[in-house]
Amino acid sequence: MSTVTTERQGKVLIVRIEREERRNAINRETAEGIESALDLLDDDPELWVGIITGTTSVFCAGTDIRERADLRMPRGGEYGIIRRQRNTPLIAAVEGYALGGGFEIALACDLIVASRTAQFGLPETRRGLVATSGALFRAPRALPLNVARELLITGRTLDPERALNLGVVNAVTEPGKALDEALAIAAEICESSPTSVSLTLKSVNALYTEDDSQGWNVTDTARDHILQSPDIAEGLDAFANRRVPRWNNVPTA
């Protein structure tokens, strides 16, 4: 069975990540599935809004580091979504954990709906890594700077109520109802002119084009440094073996 499925409801395309046995972590097959689904959303003029979601218990735990695959796609970049240039609205409907790359997928969307079971986090530093799929610049853009720093360097999670109060989440629902609320918002968007919506998103996104370019530059620099650090091997081994990391490296960056 495919790890990504799609469903059309009128002018709305629902994209589901369905790899629950791995907490919907992204492997090559899943990235290709997201790429294909969002290509459809971008290219079909009969589709006016997209929703990306996971399963009822988890949104996405980020990269499946066990496989260590290349997850960069031709049009969407990482996971098929992170660097995608698009003007069709995309809503994240989050149940359960959205961690690491999972949170970065949500941050790449235009709106986020979260159920009360949702938890957002960026635990990369606890694994000897850095966030490389946009969070180094999108988290400070979506959140107050000190809160973004908090998530990026402590590995703490953000609950949906706090996320709503901080403005990163647009709506909070009861458990199991995130997709329903996302569909309701999508229906409201579909009441507007699709041309007007597309041009509005294009204009808003253009405000951040230069910032994004700089953001990817600093992200690439951070990634290059961490790949030279012994911390990455220790962090990944500790994660794989479910033990506490033993950090011995003195930061040089």
C-alpha positions in Angstrom: 0.0 0.0 0.0 1.1 3.5 -0.7 2.4 5.6 2.2 0.7 8.7 0.8 -2.9 8.7 -0.4 -5.1 11.5 -1.9 -8.8 12.2 -1.8 -10.7 14.8 -3.8 -13.6 16.5 -2.1 -14.9 19.0 -4.7 -12.2 21.6 -5.2 -10.2 20.3 -2.2 -7.4 17.8 -2.3 -6.7 15.9 0.9 -3.2 14.4 1.1 -2.7 11.8 3.8 0.7 10.6 5.1 0.0 7.0 6.1 3.0 5.3 7.6 1.8 5.0 11.1 4.1 2.1 12.1 7.0 4.6 11.7 5.0 7.5 13.1 4.6 8.8 9.6 8.3 9.4 9.3 9.4 10.4 5.8 11.3 7.9 3.7 12.0 8.1 -0.1 8.7 6.6 -1.0 6.7 9.0 1.2 8.6 12.0 -0.1 7.8 10.9 -3.7 4.2 10.5 -2.8 3.9 14.0 -1.3 5.7 15.3 -4.4 3.2 13.6 -6.7 0.2 14.8 -4.7 1.3 18.4 -4.5 2.2 18.4 -8.2 -1.4 17.4 -8.8 -2.6 20.2 -6.6 -0.4 22.8 -8.4 -1.3 21.6 -11.9 -5.0 20.9 -11.8 -7.0 24.1 -12.2 -10.1 22.3 -10.7 -8.2 22.0 -7.3 -8.4 25.3 -5.3 -7.1 24.2 -1.8 -5.0 21.4 -0.4 -4.9 19.8 3.0 -2.0 17.7 4.2 -2.5 15.5 7.2 -1.3 12.3 8.8 -3.2 9.6 10.7 -5.5 9.9 13.6 -2.6 9.4 16.1 0.3 11.2 14.5 1.0 13.9 11.9 4.7 13.2 11.1 7.9 12.5 13.1 10.1 14.0 10.5 12.8 12.2 8.5 13.1 8.4 8.9 16.8 8.6 9.8 17.0 4.8 9.8 16.9 4.8 6.0 19.2 7.9 5.4 17.7 8.4 1.9 17.9 11.5 -0.3 14.5 13.1 0.3 14.9 16.1 -2.1 12.4 16.1 -4.8 12.6 17.9 -8.2 9.8 20.4 -7.6 9.2 20.5 -3.9 12.7 20.1 -2.5 12.9 18.2 0.8 9.9 15.9 1.3 8.3 17.3 -1.9 7.0 20.3 0.0 9.6 22.3 1.9 11.0 24.4 -1.0 7.9 24.2 -3.2 7.0 27.4 -5.1 3.2 27.3 -5.1 0.2 29.7 -5.1 -2.5 27.2 -4.2 -3.4 27.4 -0.5 -2.2 24.5 1.6 -3.5 23.7 5.2 -1.8 21.4 7.6 -4.3 19.3 9.7 -2.3 18.0 12.7 -3.2 15.2 15.1 -0.6 14.0 17.5 3.1 14.7 17.1 4.6 17.0 14.5 8.3 16.7 15.3 11.4 17.9 13.4 10.6 17.7 9.7 7.0 17.1 10.6 6.8 20.5 12.2 8.8 21.9 9.2 6.1 20.5 6.9 3.4 22.3 8.9 5.5 25.5 8.8 5.7 25.2 5.0 1.9 25.4 4.8 -0.2 28.5 4.7 -2.4 27.6 7.7 -2.3 25.1 10.5 -5.2 23.4 12.3 -4.3 21.3 15.3 -6.3 19.0 17.5 -5.8 19.0 21.3 -3.6 16.0 20.9 -1.0 17.9 18.8 2.5 18.5 19.9 5.0 20.5 17.9 8.7 20.2 18.4 12.2 20.5 16.9 14.3 17.9 18.7 17.2 17.9 16.3 19.8 19.3 18.7 19.1 16.4 21.1 20.3 14.1 18.3 23.4 16.0 17.3 21.7 17.5 14.3 20.3 20.9 13.2 17.0 21.6 11.6 17.6 21.6 7.9 14.1 21.8 6.4 13.3 25.4 7.0 12.8 25.7 10.7 16.0 27.8 11.3 14.3 30.7 9.6 10.6 29.8 9.4 10.2 29.1 13.1 11.5 32.6 14.1 9.2 34.0 11.4 6.1 32.2 12.7 6.9 32.5 16.4 8.3 35.1 18.8 12.1 34.9 18.5 12.7 33.6 22.0 10.1 30.9 21.7 11.6 29.8 18.4 15.0 29.7 20.1 13.5 27.7 23.0 12.2 25.0 20.6 15.3 24.9 18.5 17.9 24.5 21.3 16.0 22.7 24.1 14.0 20.1 22.2 10.8 21.1 24.1 7.4 20.7 22.5 4.8 23.3 22.0 1.2 22.3 22.9 -1.7 23.5 20.6 -3.2 26.0 23.0 0.1 27.8 23.4 0.7 27.6 19.7 -2.7 29.1 19.1 -2.0 32.0 21.5 1.4 32.6 19.8 -0.3 32.7 16.4 1.5 29.8 14.7 -1.8 27.7 14.8 -5.0 29.0 13.3 -7.5 26.8 15.1 -7.5 24.1 17.8 -10.1 21.3 17.7 -11.2 18.4 19.8 -9.2 15.2 19.1 -9.9 13.7 15.7 -11.5 16.8 14.3 -8.5 18.7 12.8 -9.3 17.5 9.3 -12.9 18.5 9.7 -11.9 22.0 10.7 -9.4 22.2 7.9 -12.1 21.2 5.4 -14.4 23.9 6.8 -11.6 26.5 6.3 -11.0 25.2 2.8 -14.7 25.6 2.0 -14.4 29.3 3.1 -11.4 29.8 0.9 -13.3 28.2 -2.0 -15.9 31.0 -1.7 -13.2 33.5 -2.9 -11.9 33.9 -6.4 -9.2 31.4 -7.0 -7.3 34.0 -9.0 -7.5 36.5 -6.2 -6.4 33.9 -3.6 -3.5 32.8 -5.8 -2.3 36.4 -6.5 -2.6 37.2 -2.8 -0.5 34.3 -1.7 2.0 35.0 -4.5 2.3 38.6 -3.2 2.7 37.7 0.4 5.3 35.0 -0.4 7.2 37.5 -2.5 7.9 39.6 0.6 10.0 36.8 2.0 11.9 35.6 -1.2 15.1 37.4 -0.2 14.8 36.3 3.4 14.3 32.7 2.3 17.4 32.8 0.2 19.4 33.9 3.2 17.7 31.4 5.4 18.7 28.5 3.1 22.3 29.9 3.0 22.6 29.8 6.8 20.9 26.4 7.0 23.4 25.0 4.5 26.3 26.4 6.5 24.9 24.9 9.7 24.4 21.5 8.0 27.9 21.5 6.6 29.4 22.2 10.1 27.3 19.5 11.8 28.3 16.9 9.3 31.9 17.5 10.3 31.1 17.1 14.0 31.4 13.8 16.0 28.2 14.8 17.7 26.1 13.6 14.8 27.3 10.0 15.1 26.8 10.0 18.8 23.4 11.5 18.6 22.1 9.1 16.0 23.6 6.1 17.8 22.0 7.2 21.0 18.6 7.7 19.3 18.8 4.4 17.6 19.6 2.6 20.8 17.3 4.7 23.0 19.9 5.9 25.4 21.1 9.3 26.6 23.8 10.9 24.4 27.2 11.4 25.8 28.4 14.7 24.3 32.2 15.1 24.4 32.7 17.6 21.6 33.6 21.2 22.2 31.7 23.5 19.9 33.9 25.3 17.3 31.3 27.0 15.1 
